[in-house]
């Protein structure tokens, strides 16, 4: 399938890949028609999706199944009044219908807005008002139903509330009853252009209120690099990315690039993350490739991985936050697999990754994707020399729009002016580059700690702490200090079998002094039961800083 869009698919080296990788973008590309319907026509029995729950109950779907089901859903949505450009909020966890609904909305030309099941009443109201949502489709989860019900009185613009369930519920239209009765034929709308808005992600809000990240219909083509050359999915191979359907990571790992490459997507529809359950699912499915955020790997390496047969897995990837070297080494020791880190945002496809042509340097996020002209830039807009920390920028945005880069924040001219300044897109993330061209992530601009003239990135201190067996998770932040301006603070979640104590606090501080430069050690160390996180699982250091400032 990807041969239709790539003049070349094989490359002899990273340099060849970086220089010669290009994507042909049709004027009327529509992923639902041009990929899913096309696979269904070419190979009606080709498997697309494997759904599995915590009880290991399983359902398989072909591209033909999804093509027909999305046609029926598109016809029903149109009967309900959904038209090209209308916004539809999806809170569907990992029910099979999330794939059906996304494809149906793409076929109509409506704007899909994936949302996590962890949203509360105020989150739902905020998103619906900001995006002018006309319809909400939700899974049969009591908490989702409750929060949508609480929000409903404030949602005057939402015309339809749809429930995906085997049991009807008062006040909701019944997806599973209505969709099968519709025609399996859907006529393609030739007016939908690649430049039209296809998708809006609400950013995870690590530093403030979520922003509306707008992607057009070219976005799936940007994820060919993500899937084929970083995650290394295979045609017919089974790929699992651990992600709720409401996260941008879902678009990265559970639909677009994977299906363009002909891979089978695995959906683990779980009620709660339990490491042992995930490992049983991985073993049962006989995965080919696997991708998960760092939090997942940190829990996995605390388990006895020798109890599980993971021998079918050929490649592992990680994204969401930087990969601490200790996690890399522990996972490789247990499985023989090297975890290849990638970096990007809700606003992009994979920007930087450990591609297959060069060795992994544990702790480095790799080298730039060929889609983007990346640079590390100082506060004056000048390129930083190797070894100097600066902001990761996409250059040349006045000349071209890279396939995979978002098309701006919706209804936010001030944010767009700030993000796209001086012909560059600023990621807001800092890093440095070594002499071999590898990028080393430091942190969000707001997360860098300025202590007695030193600039300290949270990631390096977190990595040092995670080499101690007592530390399961940690967050490094700046705490106000009258003498030094700021000092390093560690907020630590302990592993099983360890209890907070002054002695352990001192031991961890001394441990950091030995593992990294002594001035970086945490002068303040707090033990907690859990870290504050965004709905996508990223640590909210801004929340820890705010609490400390209030104190």
Secondary structure, 3 states (H helix, E strand, C coil): CHHHCCCCCCCCCHHHHHHHCCCCCCCCCCHHHHHHHHHHHHCCCCEEEEEEECCCCEEEEEHHHHHHHHHHHHHHHHHCCCCCCCEEEEECCCCCHHHHHHHHHHHHCCEEEECCCCCCHHHHHHHHHHHCEEEEEEECCHHHHHHHHHHHHHCCCCCEEEEECCCCCCCCEEHHHHHHHCCCCCCCCCCCCCCCEEEEEECCCCCCCCCEEEEECCHHHHHHHHHHHHHCCCCCCEEEECCCCCCHHHHHHCCHHHHHCCCEEEEEECCCCCHHHHHHHHHHHCCCEEEECHHHHHHHCCCCHHHCCCCCCCEEEECCCCCCHHHHHHHHHHHCCCEEEEECCCCCCCCEECCCCCCCCCCCCEEECCCCCEEEECCCCCECCCCCCEEEEEECCCCCCCCCCCCCECCCHHHHHHHEECCEEEEEEEEEECCCCCEEEEEEHHHCEEECCEEECHHHHHHHHHCCCCEEEEEEEEEEECCCEEEEEEEEEECCCCCCCHHHHHHHHHHHHHHCCHHHCCCEEEECCCCCECCCCCECHHHHHHHHHHC
